[in-house]
Each structure stands twice: as structure tokens, then as C-alpha cells.
Amino acid sequence: MDSQRVFSAEQGSVGVIGSGTMGSGIAHVFARSGFAVFLCDVSAAQLERAQTSIRANLAREVKKQKLSEPEAEAALARITWTTDRQALREVRLAIEAATERFELKRQIFQELDALLSAEAILATNTSSISITRLAGVTRRPEQVIGMHFFNPVPVMALVEVIRGLQTSQATYETVDGLARALGKTPVEVNDAPGFVSNRVLMPLINEAAYAVMEGVATAEAVDQVFQLGMAHPMGPLTLADFIGLDVCVDILRVLQEGHGDPKYRPCPLLVRMVDAGWLGRKSGRGFYTYP
């Protein structure tokens, strides 16, 4: 790998667009690794929630002796919280972590493309949407790439690094090196709806929901089968609640449209639960109830 293609924390800053669960987690790991981070969201209230979450997660790492108190404070100090995307003008890498909707991501990518320097890389944390399609809305398609982190970002080792059809080797090597600098394990994946992770995981969650809807078993029983019989750390419906049922439905619809295959059609029970506002952990109710 050409070391000149991998910028260090001293050579450039990182922008993260979207300060929800994934965006705040991505900002956390970059700041913990020494990078200056601009965390941007349209909502000041959401930024305040993100700051509270990151502070709590850093404190947890201190308690587990993974970081010292000064290291945690230094990491937090490296994050600039902003509602103004103009603040990202000088970043070397921008990572979009907005809701899983193409039109929203398209708007963000076009704005970043116009704002950032010609050398900057545009990455997306999308878990299902085509990198090639997102690259096509920019004037720098060779510098667009997928950087799919997994929740909780500070803990999970995997980053799916997804090449679009136009992604250059230099862009891939830079992002691969950055993932390693964060202590993550990058896995190269080519562009296809759902990539590897969600192309395999979402049909499992969907079929588990069908099993509940059709009265085959309760949610608890379905999850126990996978935990006790397949050694999964959590069952598929507990995981669905953790991901967010709305996110699961959005990804399944992307898979259905992208592959043109009805097998990805979201389970009607999942759709009804989302319509009811039962989104999982984040709303307090999904397949399970949370305090």
C-alpha cells in the first residue's frame, strides 16, 4: 500500500454528517484515534444528545481501563459540534451517516461535492444503498466509497469497505488504511444492494418476523432457537429491535427494489409495527418492551 495515500490524524480532519447512533459512534472512534472531527447535524438538540452519548461511552471505556481519563477528555475535545456544513470545508474525508433514504443522501452528497476540496473523499455509512448510484450524483465519482460501520461502532471490529463501479484504487487504499488506523478490520466488498451483511441478515430478520406473524412461535421462542441452537449472541428479533425496525424495513425495500426479487418484501407485521411507532429500543417498544 502506498503510504502517501493514507493520511494521518496530523495531516487532515474528518467530517461526519448525521449525529445519530451511527454518526456519533463514528465520530467517537475517529476522535479516540487522534483525528480532529467535525460532527454535523441539522438539529442542535440531536448534537446535544450525541455529546451526552459520546461522553457516556468514553466514560465506560475509562471504567473498563481501555482509556485513561485524560485520553477520554482529549478525545472529546477533538470533536467540533456544528449545524453549519460550511464548517466541514477543509476536511479530507467526509462520512455521511444520515437516514437510509437515497434522496436525502443524494442531497448531502451534492452539497458536500460542491463544498469540499477536489482531493477530499466522500464516504457513506449506508448499509444498503448503491455506492455507484451515489457516486454518480457527484463530480468526483472515483473518490466516493462505502464505509459501513457496525453498531455499536466503538466496539464492533468490522468495517465493510464498498467499492462503487467508479471507485479508484487510491481511494480504496486510503479508506482501508484509515479503518485499520481506527483499530478496525476492513473487509472489501463490491457494490450490490445490501452488500454482504444486510443481504444475508435482513432476510433472516424478515423470516423471523413472518414466523411470529404466522403464529409459528413467539418472539422470545424464535430468539431462543437462534441463541441456543445456533450460538448467536442475540436472536434476530432482539437484533432487529437494536437496529431499529424502521431501518430494517427501509433496507428490505432497498433490497427488493435493487434485486427486483419479491423475496425481500418486508413482512407485513414489520410494516405495521413501524406504522405504529414501535421501532425497537429507540422508541421503547418493538418485539420487546424497553424501559
Backbone hydrogen bonds, N-H to C=O, Kabsch-Sander energy under -0.5 kcal/mol:
donor,donor_aa,acceptor,acceptor_aa,energy
3,S,1,M,-0.7
5,R,2,D,-2.0
6,V,3,S,-1.1
7,F,5,R,-0.8
11,Q,8,S,-1.2
12,G,8,S,-0.9
14,V,36,A,-2.5
15,G,93,L,-2.9
16,V,38,F,-2.9
17,I,95,I,-2.5
18,G,16,V,-0.7
18,G,40,C,-3.4
24,S,20,G,-2.8
25,G,21,T,-1.5
26,I,22,M,-2.5
27,A,23,G,-2.4
28,H,24,S,-2.2
29,V,25,G,-2.1
30,F,26,I,-2.0
31,A,27,A,-2.6
32,R,28,H,-2.7
33,S,29,V,-1.1
34,G,31,A,-1.6
35,F,30,F,-2.4
37,V,78,R,-2.3
38,F,14,V,-2.6
39,L,37,V,-0.6
39,L,80,T,-2.9
40,C,16,V,-3.1
40,C,38,F,-0.7
41,D,82,T,-1.8
44,A,42,V,-0.5
47,L,43,S,-1.7
48,E,44,A,-2.0
49,R,45,A,-2.0
50,A,46,Q,-2.4
51,Q,47,L,-2.4
52,T,48,E,-2.1
53,S,49,R,-2.3
54,I,50,A,-2.9
55,R,51,Q,-2.5
56,A,52,T,-2.1
57,N,53,S,-2.4
58,L,54,I,-2.6
59,A,55,R,-2.2
60,R,56,A,-1.9
61,E,57,N,-1.7
62,V,58,L,-2.1
63,K,59,A,-2.4
64,K,60,R,-1.8
65,Q,62,V,-1.6
66,K,61,E,-3.0
67,L,61,E,-1.1
72,A,68,S,-2.2
73,E,69,E,-2.3
74,A,70,P,-2.4
75,A,71,E,-2.2
76,L,72,A,-2.2
77,A,73,E,-2.0
78,R,74,A,-0.9
78,R,75,A,-0.8
79,I,76,L,-1.3
80,T,37,V,-3.1
80,T,78,R,-0.5
81,W,79,I,-0.5
82,T,39,L,-2.4
82,T,80,T,-0.5
85,R,83,T,-0.6
87,A,84,D,-2.0
88,L,85,R,-2.0
89,R,86,Q,-1.6
91,V,88,L,-1.9
92,R,13,S,-2.5
93,L,13,S,-1.1
94,A,121,I,-2.4
95,I,15,G,-3.1
96,E,94,A,-0.6
96,E,123,A,-2.6
97,A,17,I,-3.3
101,R,99,T,-2.7
105,K,101,R,-2.1
106,R,102,F,-3.2
107,Q,103,E,-2.1
108,I,104,L,-2.0
109,F,105,K,-2.9
110,Q,106,R,-2.4
111,E,107,Q,-2.0
112,L,108,I,-2.7
113,D,109,F,-2.6
114,A,110,Q,-1.6
115,L,111,E,-1.5
116,L,112,L,-2.9
117,S,89,R,-0.6
120,A,117,S,-1.2
121,I,92,R,-2.3
122,L,143,Q,-2.6
123,A,94,A,-3.3
123,A,121,I,-0.6
124,T,145,I,-1.6
125,N,96,E,-2.9
134,L,130,S,-1.7
135,A,131,I,-2.9
136,G,132,T,-1.6
137,V,134,L,-1.4
138,T,135,A,-1.8
143,Q,140,R,-2.5
144,V,141,P,-1.4
145,I,122,L,-1.8
146,G,162,I,-2.7
147,M,124,T,-3.2
148,H,160,E,-2.8
149,F,147,M,-0.9
150,F,158,L,-0.6
155,V,152,P,-1.6
156,M,152,P,-2.6
159,V,185,T,-1.7
160,E,148,H,-2.3
161,V,159,V,-0.6
161,V,187,V,-2.5
162,I,146,G,-1.6
162,I,160,E,-0.7
163,R,161,V,-0.6
163,R,189,V,-2.0
164,G,144,V,-0.5
167,T,164,G,-0.7
168,S,142,E,-2.5
172,Y,168,S,-2.2
173,E,169,Q,-2.7
174,T,170,A,-2.1
175,V,171,T,-2.3
176,D,172,Y,-2.7
177,G,173,E,-2.3
178,L,174,T,-2.2
179,A,175,V,-2.5
180,R,176,D,-1.8
181,A,177,G,-2.1
182,L,178,L,-1.3
183,G,180,R,-1.7
184,K,179,A,-2.3
185,T,157,A,-3.3
187,V,159,V,-2.4
189,V,161,V,-2.5
191,D,163,R,-1.1
194,G,128,S,-1.4
195,F,192,A,-2.9
198,N,194,G,-1.3
199,R,194,G,-1.3
200,V,196,V,-1.6
201,L,197,S,-2.7
202,M,198,N,-1.6
204,L,200,V,-0.9
205,I,201,L,-2.2
206,N,202,M,-2.8
207,E,203,P,-2.5
208,A,204,L,-2.1
209,A,205,I,-2.1
210,Y,206,N,-2.1
211,A,207,E,-2.2
212,V,208,A,-1.5
213,M,209,A,-2.8
214,E,210,Y,-2.7
215,G,212,V,-1.5
216,V,211,A,-2.2
217,A,211,A,-1.1
222,V,218,T,-2.5
223,D,219,A,-2.4
224,Q,220,E,-2.2
225,V,221,A,-2.1
226,F,222,V,-1.4
227,Q,223,D,-2.4
228,L,224,Q,-3.1
229,G,224,Q,-0.5
229,G,225,V,-1.9
230,M,226,F,-0.9
232,H,226,F,-2.3
239,L,235,G,-2.3
240,A,236,P,-1.9
241,D,237,L,-2.1
242,F,238,T,-1.8
243,I,239,L,-2.7
244,G,240,A,-2.8
245,L,279,L,-2.3
248,C,244,G,-2.2
249,V,245,L,-2.3
250,D,246,D,-2.3
251,I,247,V,-2.5
252,L,248,C,-2.5
253,R,249,V,-2.2
254,V,250,D,-1.9
255,L,251,I,-2.6
256,Q,252,L,-2.6
257,E,253,R,-2.5
258,G,254,V,-3.1
259,H,255,L,-2.6
260,G,256,Q,-1.3
261,D,256,Q,-0.6
264,Y,261,D,-1.6
265,R,262,P,-2.1
270,L,267,C,-0.6
271,V,267,C,-1.9
272,R,268,P,-2.5
273,M,269,L,-2.4
274,V,270,L,-2.2
275,D,271,V,-2.4
276,A,272,R,-1.9
277,G,274,V,-1.5
278,W,273,M,-2.7
279,L,277,G,-1.3
280,G,285,R,-2.6
281,R,241,D,-1.6
283,S,280,G,-1.2
284,G,280,G,-1.2
284,G,281,R,-0.6
285,R,280,G,-1.0
286,G,288,Y,-2.7
290,Y,284,G,-3.1
